[in-house]
Amino acid sequence: MSNKISVITVVYNDVEHIQATMESFFAQTWQDKEYIVIDGGSNDGTAEIIKQYSDKIAYWCSEKDEGVYDAMNKGISHATGDWINFLNCGDLYADVYALENAIKVDDIENTDIIYGNSIAVDKNSKTYVFAGNDTLQLRNRPIYRHGSSLIRTEIHRKYLFDVSKKKKFGFALDWDMIFRAYKGGCRFKKVNCYIEAYDVEGMSNQPIKELIYNYRITQDKSFSLSKYIGLQKNILFYKLRKTFIYKYLSAFLKEYVVNDILPHIPSWSLRKRILKTVKLSIGTKSFIMKRNYFMDINKISIGDYTDINRGCFLDGRGTIIIGNNVSISHEVKIITGSHDMDSGQFEAIYKPIIIDDYVWLGAGCTILQGVHIGKGAVVCAGAVVTNDVNPYEVVAGIPARMIKHRNKDLSYHCIWEVPFT
């Protein structure tokens, strides 16, 4: 089966970014691809840069259109590939393997829309963002960035961007298209790779409008009182989060209460209630000892029957996902945040860490950002893990390397019920 990818870039008067975006496409290792560029009649030099690459572009034009979604539909009409991806001007691929990693998704024959993770780029930071796993949530909200997806060409031609709804849905016409495809029974499949890096300050960075457009799209022609109330609550909460009072109240709860008061409370059941109040996701029979330190605890998820011993440091800024029956020994550090040391602005970088079921992290080990530790793996005491660890591997050293394999017949629970700990 052919898997030619048609990549479409739409642009208008963005001479500053067009070349970097185009070069990001040309650098992709996936060879079966074509490039389409739709320029809205730029007069700032953008068209001249595009023309320089004309021998590498399957189709391009520079002419007036009716806005970004009209330009996208125009690009779709010229696509000859099996799949379509949009790389908007100013956005870049996550790395040179992005398209190759995405198109190699399992069971591609029975997939209509492939979607993956994204990188949110702010002025002084990059945050690696997981797409949602549960496609049922598409009934309520987007679970991935449109740019971090590949859509079968025949599907995209069936579900074009409905520019007649531009006034009603504004910059969310891409979400409207995805929602209609979902309601129409399209088959979505997540690929566990990062596809595109996008500028947080793009045209859709209007949170209240985004909430309103999402409500209008998902109510799906019928009024829902619960969704309307949910919309009003979300708008209210967003406004509260921007206030001086919320800033200090949030810091008081997530920093002072969690890290200074809780370590002195000898009752785990009480500590657990407080931790859930500050939005820690923690499963059945899991246990956290006193005297641990948490950053952004609301971005940490812990499964069932998992134990965290004393003196651990969990940096949730980039998201930490811990599975079931995980044993985390004393003084373990799990660090999702870092910096680009070569950046003139000392750019911050946040990457998620995933720790699968039955993992054992030995005393004093360090897990660095972006690492995925597979099921049943063991990290020996004092090790520093900088790369993914495969299931059932035992790793040790600095940097950690595999030294043996673990028994795969694991069925235990991590349970700790000693009072006052």
Protein Blocks (a to p, Z undefined) as FASTA:
>chain_A
ZZddcdddddehilklmmmmmmmmmmpmblbbcdddddehiaehmmmmmmmmmmmpfbdc
ddddebjklmmmmmmmmpcbfbdcdddehiacfblklmmmmmmpghkllcfbdcdddddd
dfkbccdddddfblmlmmmoccbdfklcccdfklmmmmccdfklmmmnmmmlmmmmmmmm
mmnopacddddddfbdcdfklmklcfklmmmmmmmmmnnopacfklmmmmmmmmmmmmmm
mpmklmmmmmmmmmmmmmmmmmmpcbfklmmmmmmmnopacdehiacdehiacehkllcc
cdehiacdehiacdfknopaddehiacdehiacdfbdcdfkbmnlpacdddddddehiac
dehiacdehiacdehiacdehiacfbdcdehiacedjddddfbdcdfbdcbdcddfbehZ
Z
